[in-house]
Amino acid sequence: MFRILTVTGFLMTTGLSLTAAPADLESRRKAMKDLLAEQWEYNLSHNPEFASILGDKRWNDKLTDFSQEAIDKDLAKTKEFLDRFEAIDPTGFPEQEALTRTLLVRGFREQLEDARFKNWEMPVTQIYGIHIDAPQLVSLLSFETVKDYDDYVARLKALPLVMDQTVVQMRKGMAEKLMPARFLLEKVVTQTEGIAGKKPEESPFAMPLSKIPASFSEADRGRVREAILGTIRDSVAPAYSKFAKFVREEYAPRGRMEPGMWSLPDGDARYATTVRRQTTTNRTPDEIHRIGVEQVAAIEKDTTAVAKRLGFADWKALAASIQKDPKRHFHSREEILAAYRKFIDRMKPHLPRLFGRLPKADLVVMPVEEFREKEASGAQYNQGAPDGSRPGHVMINTSDPESRKTISTESTAYHEGVPGHHLQIAIAQEVQGLPPQRQQAFYTAFVEGWALYSERLGKEIGFYEDPYSDFGRLQDEMLRAIRLVVDTGFHSKKWTRQQVVDYFHAHSAIDEVDVQTETDRYISIPGQALAYKVGQLKIIELRERAKSKLGAKFDVRKFHDTVLDAGALPLDVLESRVDAWIGGEKSGTTATN
């Protein structure tokens, strides 16, 4: 998914003074509403790419300032907002208003606590960074008017400055030994040189030229085309070449040699904090590692059962057969896209069996952009615009189709599309009565935990009729269990890259291309991969609790609506919300919004 800043962002001091919280309820609620509006406006204005993704075009000609001055002002403003939200007395507030204040205060505190790690000094890997985020942004922008194109040209012209600002932060990281892994930075060079070396008309930044509206005059069409291609040639490509040279000659050679976060300054504390943030729990790396080992063993039993139903001695024999069977592999890029579309389309009419609330926003299946497909995961979801002007995008990696098995397509379609990411995120954006900070909140354990949980919902509908597809579902679940073991292995237990690859091969039939990209992913973004299984296990736990306590009163649609109707939440907050709903259902009252 496209990474965005939500609750907090790049913030700047305005010099506003703190005032005492008004005593009466309505005045306090109004103060809260006004402060929320101010904070959200500030967040958008200082995260212009995020604003554009949401369909707010007021800052479409700008990129986020990544200078040290902006970062320092961010922290100062975060402290100011923390103080001002804490000063509002929430006594008597409706439940969701009080929760909004609690979540914002929590987010601001965490941002301030984490500033000591200076994560902005490691802003680039093969998975994220200005060099790859900027061209990804293009497909998420709206190009409807001449001004949209003119703003885009201005944004392209700003790109060299932001790349220079990024280099400044990278140099600071070099000085303080805050460095990504060396061999992954070599992939950054390849990515950057690939974009720099394209002809202007073939650059990913030229994509908007393919959809200039027919309503434009010939003069505007020609001017826009010349401006975009000229800016790519004279500004963007030279900036990419300069950036590639810096990474190749100065930065990558000084990359860290060990893959684990433990090798960074204050590495153990750095990783422990990352684990808490990504999982929204207080579990330690050791605890999560043990859970992972247990989950791997349990899923292996299930995969062996499927293999025996198909006449194989064990899951490894089945996996070996699949590997050699051309019927279980794709043969073209378009075949991959068609398979995902088929599974998403057939799930849609069955959703009312599982949910009371359904999203209005549509989604489309698209291929991952060529410039990043070698390092991209198998699939990802990019959110649509809240106003419905742009649908959600399920992005599928179609590279090297013959190496990709068909067996996991169904579960991945449900994970990325419906009832997974698209349904959850679109519902959050459409919930009335929540401020945008809540509608756009992104707690990884909730969002990814829900998507993994959703893969199982296909079984409840009666899908996965093909045992090979069900085996693929279990392999996808195995991937998430393995992540608990190998992410903590890398960053806490000092595992080598080969140990992780060997663990994958010992416990899964995951495609080799995915084993390699997944392994590199865990090195690049520590802790993120833990969120899936941790979140899924919590949602399953809460569902079983509700079924046990409610008995015949349990309605899976109400349970799912309760989980989704307040937007993404930390897992501890979700648990409290579900417990309140259970109490309300038992007593015949409504305990949630």
VOGU-3710 file (C-alpha; in Angstrom, 3 decimals, decimal comma):
1> mfriltvtgf> 0,000/0,000/0,000  1,091/3,562/-0,658  2,524/4,781/2,588  0,876/7,907/3,970  1,062/10,035/7,076  -2,230/10,329/8,907  -2,513/11,320/12,552  0,765/13,176/12,519  2,773/14,657/9,711  5,289/17,352/8,927
11> lmttglslta> 4,099/20,116/11,179  5,242/23,667/11,702  5,060/26,047/14,662  2,418/28,761/14,346  3,080/30,480/17,634  -0,417/29,864/18,986  -0,633/29,996/22,741  -2,345/27,478/24,961  -5,570/28,479/26,633  -7,513/26,946/29,478
21> apadlesrrk> -10,104/24,349/28,444  -13,654/25,773/28,481  -15,695/24,387/31,346  -19,054/23,606/29,700  -19,534/20,512/27,534  -20,583/22,135/24,269  -17,777/24,673/24,400  -15,270/21,896/25,014  -16,685/19,839/22,160  -16,494/22,848/19,843
31> amkdllaeqw> -12,910/23,491/20,896  -12,129/19,875/20,085  -13,832/20,105/16,677  -11,996/23,317/15,801  -8,647/21,891/16,859  -9,247/18,752/14,812  -9,994/20,869/11,756  -6,867/22,952/12,315  -4,650/19,911/12,776  -6,060/18,185/9,701
41> eynlshnpef> -5,621/21,263/7,538  -2,069/21,552/8,726  -1,404/17,885/8,046  -2,651/18,191/4,472  -0,818/21,424/3,735  2,471/19,947/4,905  1,901/16,567/3,261  0,794/17,736/-0,189  1,203/14,301/-1,808  -1,209/12,829/0,746
51> asilgdkrwn> -3,656/15,659/0,087  -3,492/14,899/-3,624  -4,131/11,196/-3,012  -7,264/12,180/-1,099  -8,425/14,357/-4,004  -7,600/17,713/-2,355  -5,775/19,613/-5,101  -4,906/22,800/-3,232  -1,237/21,852/-2,964  -0,966/19,852/-6,177
61> dkltdfsqea> 2,078/21,835/-7,299  4,124/21,009/-4,191  6,138/18,210/-2,606  6,778/17,651/1,094  9,673/19,697/2,462  12,311/17,250/3,702  14,782/19,818/5,015  16,082/19,599/8,563  14,305/22,853/9,329  10,980/21,290/8,335
71> idkdlaktke> 11,681/18,176/10,399  12,526/20,264/13,473  9,376/22,336/13,026  7,443/19,112/12,682  8,540/18,015/16,121  7,855/21,413/17,661  4,365/21,509/16,192  3,689/17,947/17,261  4,523/18,950/20,833  2,197/21,937/20,565
81> fldrfeaidp> -0,674/19,836/19,263  -0,063/17,287/22,008  -0,309/19,997/24,665  -3,429/21,524/23,134  -5,319/18,237/22,789  -4,333/17,210/26,318  -5,670/20,542/27,588  -9,191/19,687/26,402  -11,200/17,973/29,130  -13,152/15,087/27,469
91> tgfpeqealt> -15,493/14,513/30,399  -18,996/13,944/29,027  -17,860/13,620/25,393  -19,588/11,038/23,196  -17,570/7,830/23,098  -16,037/8,315/19,649  -15,075/11,944/20,289  -13,280/10,966/23,489  -11,579/8,115/21,637  -10,413/10,460/18,892
101> rtllvrgfre> -8,694/12,640/21,464  -7,095/9,591/23,099  -5,774/8,265/19,792  -4,350/11,601/18,689  -2,597/12,146/22,000  -1,188/8,635/21,762  0,059/9,241/18,217  1,698/12,550/19,045  3,465/11,080/22,076  4,793/8,178/20,030
111> qledarfknw> 6,090/10,470/17,312  7,958/12,549/19,889  9,322/9,472/21,660  10,553/7,952/18,389  12,336/11,118/17,262  15,407/10,021/19,211  16,031/7,331/16,607  16,239/9,879/13,736  14,603/7,508/11,274  14,518/10,328/8,736
121> empvtqiygi> 18,264/9,796/8,322  17,570/6,418/6,647  15,016/7,594/4,068  15,808/5,259/1,165  15,704/1,525/0,447  14,711/-0,522/-2,575  11,104/-0,459/-1,315  10,598/3,184/-0,374  12,217/6,571/-0,819  11,798/9,633/-2,993
131> hidapqlvsl> 13,307/7,856/-6,006  10,506/5,287/-6,094  7,671/6,996/-4,203  7,580/9,916/-6,654  6,842/7,856/-9,782  4,378/5,684/-7,837  2,455/8,820/-6,924  1,738/9,568/-10,581  -0,860/6,797/-10,952  -2,710/8,115/-7,885
141> lsfetvkdyd> -3,130/11,664/-9,196  -6,109/13,077/-11,038  -5,523/14,684/-14,447  -8,739/16,361/-15,535  -7,958/20,027/-16,136  -5,195/22,099/-17,676  -4,342/23,283/-14,171  -3,823/19,665/-13,069  -1,140/19,342/-15,741  0,420/22,712/-14,952
151> dyvarlkalp> 0,546/21,800/-11,262  2,153/18,507/-12,184  4,898/20,278/-14,106  5,559/22,486/-11,072  5,699/19,392/-8,881  8,199/17,753/-11,229  10,362/20,872/-11,123  10,387/20,654/-7,312  11,641/17,063/-7,379  15,390/17,841/-7,700
161> lvmdqtvvqm> 15,294/19,950/-4,525  13,602/17,196/-2,517  16,119/14,668/-3,833  18,916/16,989/-2,719  17,273/17,315/0,715  17,114/13,527/0,883  20,831/13,287/0,140  21,531/15,711/2,998  19,697/13,385/5,401  21,466/10,345/3,964
171> rkgmaeklmp> 24,835/12,006/4,565  23,845/12,604/8,193  22,908/8,958/8,443  26,319/7,963/7,092  28,018/10,099/9,744  25,931/8,531/12,531  26,115/4,960/11,165  22,388/4,909/10,419  22,672/2,936/7,197  20,495/0,427/5,325
181> arfllekvvt> 22,015/-2,858/4,202  24,638/-2,415/1,508  23,427/-5,068/-0,932  19,923/-3,574/-0,937  21,251/-0,115/-1,696  22,805/-1,552/-4,818  19,243/-2,291/-5,932  18,420/1,393/-5,379  21,138/2,269/-7,867  19,585/-0,062/-10,442
191> qtegiagkkp> 16,113/1,377/-9,861  17,278/4,974/-10,085  19,477/4,483/-13,122  16,624/2,658/-14,837  14,359/5,695/-14,473  17,113/8,174/-15,334  18,011/6,299/-18,500  14,575/6,185/-20,078  13,643/8,447/-22,951  11,389/11,272/-21,657
201> eespfampls> 8,324/9,889/-23,436  8,972/6,417/-21,907  9,533/7,673/-18,363  6,938/6,754/-15,716  6,641/10,503/-15,159  5,279/10,863/-18,720  2,267/8,645/-17,967  -0,211/11,581/-17,712  0,400/12,358/-21,385  -1,454/9,183/-22,326
211> kipasfsead> -4,714/10,492/-20,896  -4,881/14,175/-21,818  -8,628/14,932/-22,020  -10,034/15,343/-25,513  -11,621/18,601/-24,360  -8,213/20,323/-24,225  -7,451/22,699/-27,086  -4,683/21,749/-29,483  -2,603/24,602/-28,095  -2,961/23,355/-24,525
221> rgrvreailg> -2,284/19,758/-25,535  0,934/20,751/-27,273  2,049/23,071/-24,484  1,380/20,484/-21,773  3,181/17,771/-23,678  6,217/19,961/-24,291  6,312/21,141/-20,683  6,179/17,633/-19,188  8,703/16,086/-21,564  11,008/19,084/-21,259
231> tirdsvapay> 10,890/18,971/-17,461  11,603/15,241/-17,433  14,565/15,785/-19,773  16,002/18,907/-18,136  15,118/18,451/-14,441  13,920/14,989/-13,464  16,345/12,774/-15,401  19,443/14,783/-14,371  18,285/14,687/-10,737  17,897/10,908/-10,941
241> skfakfvree> 21,323/10,541/-12,525  22,861/12,674/-9,795  21,072/10,701/-7,087  22,145/7,364/-8,600  25,757/8,528/-8,725  25,669/9,507/-5,056  24,169/6,184/-3,978  26,531/4,162/-6,206  29,774/5,947/-5,341  29,290/7,237/-1,788
251> yaprgrmepg> 26,250/5,793/-0,031  25,984/2,113/-0,957  29,676/1,366/-0,292  29,110/2,454/3,317  25,904/0,483/3,792  25,825/-1,812/6,796  27,016/-5,358/6,224  24,649/-7,064/8,677  20,949/-7,340/7,713  19,592/-7,013/11,251
261> mwslpdgdar> 18,449/-3,864/13,005  20,475/-4,977/16,002  23,595/-3,771/14,175  22,389/-0,148/14,120  23,130/2,288/16,945  20,831/1,479/19,885  19,596/-1,370/17,708  17,811/-3,490/20,305  15,765/-0,569/21,634  15,155/0,596/18,073
271> yattvrrqtt> 13,672/-2,770/17,096  11,677/-3,231/20,301  10,060/0,155/19,699  9,369/-0,744/16,079  7,672/-3,965/17,182  5,410/-2,086/19,595  4,446/0,487/16,982  3,770/-2,018/14,210  1,782/-4,470/16,329  0,180/-1,954/18,747
281> tnrtpdeihr> 0,944/-4,480/21,504  3,536/-4,776/24,253  4,777/-8,144/23,016  8,540/-8,574/22,931  10,468/-9,904/19,930  11,058/-13,168/21,816  7,339/-13,623/22,493  6,475/-12,984/18,859  9,194/-15,373/17,686  7,704/-18,159/19,847
291> igveqvaaie> 4,189/-17,468/18,547  5,554/-17,691/15,025  7,172/-21,071/15,618  3,890/-22,391/17,056  1,862/-21,026/14,136  4,231/-22,531/11,563  3,835/-25,966/13,167  0,042/-25,700/13,280  -0,278/-24,591/9,654  2,059/-27,373/8,524
301> kdttavakrl> -0,453/-29,877/9,933  -3,235/-28,262/7,902  -1,195/-28,259/4,688  -0,309/-31,904/5,191  -4,008/-32,739/5,581  -4,792/-31,063/2,245  -1,904/-32,894/0,582  -3,171/-36,257/1,801  -6,667/-35,534/0,497  -5,034/-35,011/-2,892
311> gfadwkalaa> -3,167/-38,318/-2,634  0,269/-37,060/-1,626  2,339/-38,314/1,298  2,892/-34,822/2,732  2,777/-31,148/1,800  6,307/-31,182/0,409  5,376/-33,874/-2,115  2,362/-31,822/-3,155  4,505/-28,710/-3,442  7,030/-30,534/-5,610
321> siqkdpkrhf> 4,249/-31,697/-7,912  2,849/-28,165/-8,209  6,288/-26,797/-9,008  6,567/-29,119/-12,030  2,954/-28,800/-13,213  2,534/-26,169/-15,958  -1,213/-26,044/-15,229  -0,364/-24,566/-11,822  1,714/-21,724/-13,264  0,783/-18,588/-15,161
331> hsreeilaay> 1,853/-18,101/-18,756  1,237/-14,414/-19,404  0,869/-11,122/-17,604  -2,733/-10,724/-18,708  -3,618/-14,190/-17,421  -2,493/-13,113/-13,956  -4,639/-9,968/-14,014  -7,665/-11,879/-15,325  -7,427/-14,414/-12,492  -7,435/-11,717/-9,811
341> rkfidrmkph> -10,366/-9,951/-11,440  -12,331/-13,202/-11,560  -11,994/-13,921/-7,845  -12,759/-10,348/-6,768  -15,822/-10,150/-9,009  -17,290/-13,394/-7,735  -16,809/-12,388/-4,089  -18,692/-9,103/-4,408  -22,287/-10,453/-4,551  -21,682/-12,605/-1,457
351> lprlfgrlpk> -20,512/-9,793/0,809  -24,001/-9,106/2,318  -23,771/-12,521/3,967  -20,829/-11,246/6,010  -21,401/-7,502/6,428  -24,206/-5,110/7,220  -22,267/-2,134/5,900  -20,652/-2,225/2,461  -18,507/0,431/0,770  -19,703/2,508/-2,151
361> adlvvmpvee> -16,243/2,908/-3,680  -15,223/0,618/-6,516  -11,838/-0,961/-7,178  -9,823/-1,940/-10,221  -7,037/-4,473/-10,758  -3,858/-3,037/-12,312  -0,300/-4,256/-12,931  2,541/-2,997/-10,742  4,548/-0,382/-12,631  7,437/-1,813/-14,618
371> frekeasgaq> 10,057/0,414/-12,964  9,584/-1,266/-9,577  8,240/-4,723/-10,316  11,556/-6,518/-9,690  11,583/-5,406/-6,054  7,819/-5,224/-5,472  5,764/-7,760/-3,547  3,292/-9,979/-5,358  0,369/-7,637/-4,780  -0,596/-4,475/-2,932
381> ynqgapdgsr> -3,546/-2,138/-2,453  -3,623/1,613/-3,023  -6,583/3,417/-1,526  -9,108/5,298/-3,613  -10,116/8,922/-3,166  -12,655/9,460/-0,357  -15,068/11,220/-2,737  -15,094/8,268/-5,121  -13,363/10,174/-7,929  -10,645/7,514/-8,065
391> pghvmintsd> -11,326/3,847/-7,262  -9,078/1,718/-5,118  -6,246/-0,007/-6,985  -5,283/-3,634/-6,491  -1,742/-3,659/-7,885  -0,504/-7,048/-9,117  3,115/-7,924/-9,884  2,931/-9,590/-13,301  6,665/-9,917/-13,918  8,109/-13,318/-14,867
401> pesrktiste> 4,660/-14,974/-15,044  5,944/-18,523/-15,625  7,652/-18,426/-12,227  4,401/-17,525/-10,463  2,048/-20,257/-9,283  -1,716/-19,905/-9,595  -2,506/-21,460/-6,222  -2,373/-18,290/-4,082  -4,310/-16,047/-6,432  -7,669/-16,557/-4,751
411> stayhegvpg> -6,516/-15,792/-1,214  -4,495/-12,789/-2,357  -7,478/-11,409/-4,272  -9,561/-11,520/-1,092  -6,699/-10,017/0,947  -6,012/-7,036/-1,313  -9,516/-6,512/-2,654  -12,722/-7,658/-0,970  -13,371/-8,454/1,792  -9,833/-7,324/2,648
421> hhlqiaiaqe> -8,058/-4,026/2,195  -10,480/-2,345/-0,174  -13,564/-3,090/1,896  -11,952/-2,063/5,181  -10,271/1,115/3,957  -13,195/2,257/1,801  -15,612/1,769/4,701  -13,324/3,761/6,998  -13,236/6,633/4,504  -17,030/6,603/4,194
431> vqglppqrqq> -17,993/6,370/7,892  -19,988/9,433/8,853  -19,330/11,216/12,123  -15,615/10,457/12,336  -13,053/13,178/11,694  -10,705/12,607/8,751  -7,884/11,766/11,161  -9,877/8,639/12,060  -11,154/7,913/8,563  -7,594/7,912/7,228
441> afytafvegw> -5,865/6,320/10,224  -3,456/3,499/9,431  -2,562/1,092/12,214  -0,669/-1,679/10,453  -1,717/-4,486/12,797  -5,381/-3,624/12,293  -5,252/-3,018/8,544  -3,055/-5,985/7,649  -4,546/-8,192/10,342  -7,994/-7,589/8,868
451> alyserlgke> -6,801/-8,398/5,363  -5,239/-11,689/6,491  -8,368/-12,534/8,480  -10,389/-11,840/5,326  -8,625/-14,592/3,428  -10,426/-17,102/5,669  -13,810/-15,544/4,973  -13,773/-17,078/1,515  -13,987/-20,477/3,223  -17,133/-19,376/5,044
461> igfyedpysd> -18,722/-18,393/1,747  -17,915/-21,833/0,351  -15,057/-20,804/-1,913  -11,625/-22,428/-2,304  -13,485/-25,332/-3,909  -10,259/-26,326/-5,628  -8,042/-28,051/-3,013  -5,007/-26,561/-4,781  -6,405/-23,088/-4,124  -7,003/-24,008/-0,491
471> fgrlqdemlr> -3,411/-25,205/-0,292  -2,426/-21,820/-1,695  -4,476/-20,101/1,019  -2,617/-22,067/3,657  0,693/-21,183/2,018  -0,264/-17,508/2,230  -1,099/-17,947/5,898  2,182/-19,798/6,349  3,988/-16,820/4,832  2,561/-14,576/7,558
481> airlvvdtgf> 3,490/-17,075/10,282  7,021/-17,390/8,916  7,295/-13,622/9,068  6,974/-13,725/12,854  9,932/-16,064/13,004  12,258/-14,519/10,436  11,628/-10,811/11,095  12,506/-11,327/14,737  15,248/-13,680/13,568  16,853/-10,962/11,465
491> hskkwtrqqv> 16,506/-8,056/13,827  16,718/-9,602/17,281  18,421/-12,997/16,981  21,112/-12,058/14,447  20,011/-14,437/11,716  21,739/-14,234/8,341  19,912/-13,765/5,065  20,618/-17,392/4,123  19,084/-18,621/7,386  15,865/-16,813/6,480
501> vdyfhahsai> 15,816/-18,206/2,935  16,462/-21,700/4,281  13,623/-21,333/6,795  11,266/-20,371/3,971  12,294/-23,426/1,957  11,968/-25,750/4,945  8,444/-24,693/5,834  6,714/-23,426/2,689  6,135/-23,845/-1,033  6,230/-20,096/-1,619
511> devdvqtetd> 7,447/-19,068/-5,081  11,204/-18,533/-5,163  10,792/-15,037/-6,605  8,625/-14,146/-3,599  11,006/-15,788/-1,117  13,770/-13,518/-2,346  11,757/-10,274/-2,434  10,087/-11,023/0,909  13,429/-11,711/2,562  14,807/-8,393/1,341
521> ryisipgqal> 11,624/-6,651/2,406  12,040/-7,695/6,043  15,544/-6,261/6,047  14,301/-2,965/4,608  11,193/-2,385/6,737  11,705/-4,128/10,091  8,649/-5,061/12,112  6,036/-4,291/9,467  5,683/-7,942/8,517  4,807/-8,867/12,116
531> aykvgqlkii> 1,559/-6,941/11,998  -0,334/-9,342/9,733  -0,420/-12,434/11,895  -0,533/-10,541/15,184  -3,577/-8,596/13,978  -5,298/-11,634/12,484  -4,872/-13,666/15,675  -6,403/-10,851/17,724  -9,456/-10,563/15,447  -9,957/-14,345/15,536
541> elrerakskl> -9,617/-14,278/19,331  -12,230/-11,528/19,630  -14,628/-13,326/17,288  -14,351/-16,559/19,281  -14,897/-14,610/22,483  -18,035/-13,020/21,049  -19,390/-16,368/19,835  -18,738/-17,957/23,206  -20,401/-15,191/25,207  -23,310/-14,447/22,877
551> gakfdvrkfh> -24,200/-17,950/21,755  -27,301/-17,831/19,561  -27,244/-14,019/19,650  -23,965/-13,896/17,761  -24,319/-12,337/14,300  -21,161/-12,353/12,214  -22,348/-9,322/10,234  -22,716/-7,262/13,401  -19,338/-8,439/14,616  -17,654/-7,390/11,381
561> dtvldagalp> -19,432/-4,039/11,399  -18,276/-3,457/14,957  -14,690/-4,173/13,958  -14,822/-1,864/10,928  -17,209/0,957/11,800  -14,741/3,048/13,796  -11,917/2,996/11,262  -8,530/1,429/11,921  -7,660/1,133/15,622  -4,805/-0,066/17,814
571> ldvlesrvda> -5,470/-3,670/18,799  -5,955/-2,855/22,476  -8,581/-0,254/21,575  -10,276/-2,703/19,201  -10,479/-5,250/21,988  -12,177/-2,759/24,308  -14,614/-1,819/21,548  -15,573/-5,422/20,840  -15,947/-6,180/24,543  -18,314/-3,209/24,873
581> wiggeksgtt> -20,309/-4,460/21,875  -20,555/-7,930/23,417  -21,864/-6,393/26,624  -24,389/-4,339/24,696  -25,607/-7,346/22,710  -26,036/-9,389/25,886  -28,056/-6,663/27,559  -29,948/-5,651/24,425  -28,383/-2,182/24,194  -25,998/-0,661/21,651
591> atn> -22,588/0,026/23,162  -20,777/1,268/20,045  -21,445/4,072/17,602
//
